[in-house]
Amino acid sequence: TLKVNVLGASTATVRGTVNPGGSDTKYWFEYSQNSLSDGSAIKTTSQTAVGNGLVAVSASADLSDLTPKTTYHYRIVTQNSVGVVRGENATFKTK
């Protein structure tokens, strides 16, 4: 499940969960003013390692330099030895 806290006109915190499934895993978020499916102007957060556990762990990232009163598309992405998995797309609007 993805969640977002819009903190201001140009900042937001995006949240999700990651289950490493027993493999060393890292995550990041992708976001854009455009649909993520078209692949244009996608920005990414820094990658964060979450280890190799077997239970879901919380994931979050702070976004800044966003445009006020704008809808953003975002998703969580994970990578481990199995491959790269992109989560469902969600949206939020800055203040």
C-alpha positions in Angstrom: 0.0 0.0 0.0 1.3 3.4 -1.0 0.7 6.5 1.1 1.8 10.1 0.9 2.0 13.0 3.2 2.0 16.3 1.3 3.9 18.6 3.6 3.8 21.8 1.5 3.6 23.3 -1.9 7.0 21.8 -2.9 7.6 18.8 -0.6 6.0 15.5 0.2 6.9 12.2 1.9 6.0 9.0 0.1 5.6 5.7 1.9 5.2 2.0 1.1 6.3 -1.4 2.2 8.9 -3.8 0.9 9.2 -7.6 1.6 12.8 -8.7 0.7 11.7 -12.3 0.5 15.0 -13.6 1.8 17.2 -11.7 -0.7 19.3 -8.6 -0.2 16.9 -5.9 -1.4 17.0 -2.2 -2.1 14.2 0.2 -2.9 13.6 3.6 -4.4 10.6 5.7 -5.5 10.0 6.9 -9.1 7.9 10.1 -9.6 6.9 12.4 -12.3 4.3 15.0 -13.4 3.6 12.7 -16.3 2.2 9.2 -16.4 5.0 6.8 -15.3 4.0 4.4 -18.1 5.2 6.8 -20.8 8.7 6.8 -19.3 9.3 10.6 -19.7 10.7 12.9 -17.1 10.8 10.3 -14.4 12.8 11.3 -11.3 14.1 8.8 -8.7 14.9 9.0 -5.1 18.1 7.5 -3.6 18.3 3.8 -3.3 17.9 2.4 0.3 18.9 -1.1 1.4 16.4 -3.1 3.5 18.3 -6.3 4.0 17.2 -9.9 3.3 14.4 -10.5 5.8 11.2 -12.4 5.2 8.7 -9.8 6.5 7.5 -6.5 5.1 9.4 -3.4 6.2 8.4 0.2 6.0 9.9 2.3 3.1 9.8 6.1 2.7 11.4 9.0 0.9 11.2 12.7 1.1 10.5 14.6 -2.2 11.5 18.2 -2.6 11.6 20.8 -5.4 8.1 19.9 -6.4 5.8 22.3 -8.3 2.9 23.8 -6.2 -0.6 22.7 -7.1 0.5 19.9 -9.3 -0.5 16.3 -9.6 2.4 13.8 -9.4 2.5 10.1 -10.2 4.7 7.9 -8.1 5.5 4.2 -7.3 7.9 2.2 -5.3 10.5 0.1 -7.1 12.5 -2.8 -5.5 15.5 -4.7 -6.8 17.2 -7.9 -5.6 18.7 -11.1 -7.1 15.3 -12.0 -8.5 15.1 -8.7 -10.5 13.4 -5.3 -10.5 9.7 -5.0 -9.5 7.8 -1.8 -10.0 4.8 -1.3 -7.7 1.4 0.1 -8.5 1.1 3.7 -9.7 -0.5 6.3 -7.4 -0.9 10.0 -7.4 -0.9 13.0 -5.1 -1.3 16.8 -5.5 0.9 19.4 -3.9 -0.6 22.3 -2.0 
